[in-house]
Amino acid sequence: MEQRTAIAVGAICGAVIWGASPVLTGQLEPWDAPGLYYVGGVVVSGVIVGALAPPRSLWLGPLAIGLGQAVWIFGMMLFRNEGNLWPLTIVALVLAAVPALVGSAIGAGLRGIWTKKSGG
């Protein structure tokens, strides 16, 4: 159950990074936003998924977050007729797995600390 929850939350987080970008940054694509909006969003999403995922499942964060982003991007391609740079987008999503993995490791560490303190 924890694995399914982590995947669902990660996919939602990945989609929210894209969906909230125009509202929060004024940019349709989050990596065009100034500052650390995109990388920060990916890391924070990784922390959330890493905290929810079962032990030894660090791969879930990057996979789930990337899945959510890919679904959102695919929707943009279908409904907005945007996506002429999709090969570059795939490369960017693969690169974004690195900060997602870092976030997942942090989340897993926080979960371990929390579990030890709570006696579980």
Residue, then its C-alpha position, 0 to 999 in steps of 0.5 A: m500500500e505504501q508503494r502505491t500511495a508514494i507513486a500516486v503522490g509523486a505523480i500528482c506532485g510532478a503534475v502540480i509542478w507543471g500545472a502551478s507554473p503559469v499561476l505561480t511564475g507566469q511561465l507555461e513551462p516550469w524550467d523557464a521560470p526564474g529562480l529555483y521553482y522547477v528544481g526546488g519543486v522537484v526536490v520537495s516532491g522527492v522529499i515527500v515521496g521519499a518520506l512516504a515510500p517503503p524503505r529501499s524504494l528510492w527509485l520511486g520518487p524520480l519515477a513517480i514524479g517523472l510520470g506525473q510530469a510526462v502525463w502533464i506534458f503529454g496533455m499539453m501536447l494534445f490539447r494545446n498543440e505544443g510539443n515540437l521539442w518533445p525529444l529535448t523534453i524527455v532529456a530534461l525529464v531524465l536529468a530532473a530525476v537527479p534532484a528528485l533522487v536527492g529529494s527522495a534520499i532526504g525524505a527517506g532519511l527523515r522517515g528513518i529519523w521519525t520512525k526511530k523517534s516514534g518507536g516504530 
